[in-house]
Amino acid sequence: MLNNVQNVQVSDTTKGEENYDCWQHQYSMVKQEIRTSFRKRRDAISFSDRMKWDDLLLIQFQTLDLPFVEYVLSFYPIEEYKEINTFIITDYLHFKNPNLHICYPKTNMENNSMNAIVCYPDSIFETNGWNIPEPIGDEIASPSQLNIVLVPMLAFDVNGTRVGYGKGYYDRYLKECRKDCMKIGLSYFEPVDVIDDRDEFDVPLDLCITPQRTYVF
């Protein structure tokens, strides 16, 4: 495991857990290789493993020493992609603060931008051109209001660089957020050593949580 990686603080609160990920050796890859490889890895996850790993991710999240959170930008997990269940994370945050504003992204494909839309229990979602559910509301939270952004991803490296789905919406949006806004990744898998083709447009994560541990960058 990567417990002794330089410049990364690792919080491990699941000591004694069965090693859930058998593909743990260190390596480096480029983004397109990562997208292909990690999509296959995610496709291979069983339903029972996903349920167990989601619970472990929540346990890890609950150990974080978070500031008071008023606004969080989450993402709607796509079952087809076997994405992490973010609803249990936002439910926990809402339990901590019943007045929490939970936002979801709404993209503008014409100018490649996105907004954080404040959502409510009765908010309606519609799928966009990529089959991603998006809210149809128009109450926008500005980037400066956000305390936490839960960032969708396929993989990450030990420097906090993430690989998403390749459209760049989040990297552009995160540049507009406050410096103290916590950019948190959620991953079923441990990090690769290095993403070889990172560039100046990549916005690194502040934290990344896996079922076994939390990486602080």
Buried (B, 14 or more C-beta within 10 A) or exposed (E): EBEEBEEBEBEEEBEEEEEBBEEEEBEEBEBEBBBEBBBEBBEEEEEEBBEBBBEBBBEBBEEBEBEEBBBBBBBBBBEEBBBBBBEBBBEEBBEEEEEBBBBBBBBEEEEEEBBBBBBEEEBEBEEBEEEBBBBEBEBEBEBEBBBBBBBBBBBBBBBBBBBBBEEEBBBBBBEEBEEEBBBBBBBBBBBBBBBEBBEEEBBBBBBBBBBBBBBBB
